[in-house]
């Protein structure tokens, strides 16, 4: 019996030690020490800076993405990293942390039905207004690497070839300055060209077969203005917006933050402005000034307060 009891006690000790370790460290076998206290501090800062909610189930994701930052700046533990981002000297690294925690998954003409709706139901009215001398503004509020605003520009030029002659602009913003630089460059792997309808390419897309890249011609690029912007902070945007694209962004925010941003959109939109959102996102039209007009497509309701 004693040998059996001893083995049982040893097993219970090992299980207990492992449990304690996991309670203290969500990634016990990682290269860097990463405690739950570290995770909670990072999650709180990410939420405060960008509104992104990180549940405890995201601990491994946080570790894997930020471990790259620790290697890049030569830190030995997440405790050191937390001390850095909490101080005044960590402002730049906080920006890098937010960038690391955002997901940049996109493609040209993603959720095609939005671009069809834009072309068929919105742009005819906006084109007529622009030709009467009115300004037209379209905002791609989380443009990532640029596929969305360039898709908007191609749709716009297809519906209104004379758009560059009028006061028509697409504002493209993102919280990540590095991904925004890529967007502004407007150069993409040739393999991504398949998502752009051939009828919309023409002389608006310039291919480089040797480099296996393509870029957009001046009429497309000239319609877009890129700017680094955090949706939780001030929006340096003048005038009203006719169209806003904010797709697959709100899923990272809590309900209170979502409602606050939807309400700010409504304040900035023209009375019949159009808002396109992500396929898994919804707006509470019973308490926010929007009317659902098509699949994940809303019209601002200026009559409501």
Secondary structure, 3 states (H helix, E strand, C coil): CHHHHHHHHHHHHHHHHHHHHHHHCCCCCCCCECCHHHHHHHHHHHHHHHCECCCHHHHHHHHHHHHHHHHHHCCCEHHHHHHHHHCHHHHHHHHHHHHHHCCCCCCCCCCHHHHHHHHHHHHHHHHHHHHCCCCEEEEECCCCCCHHHHHHHHHHHHHCCCHHHCCEEEEEEECCHHHHHHHHHCEEEHHHHHHCCHHHCHHHEEEECCCCEEEECHHHHCCEEEEECCCCCCCCCCCCEEEEEECCCHHHECHHHHHHHHHHHHHHEEEEEEEEECCCCCCCCCCCCEEEEECCEEEECCCCC
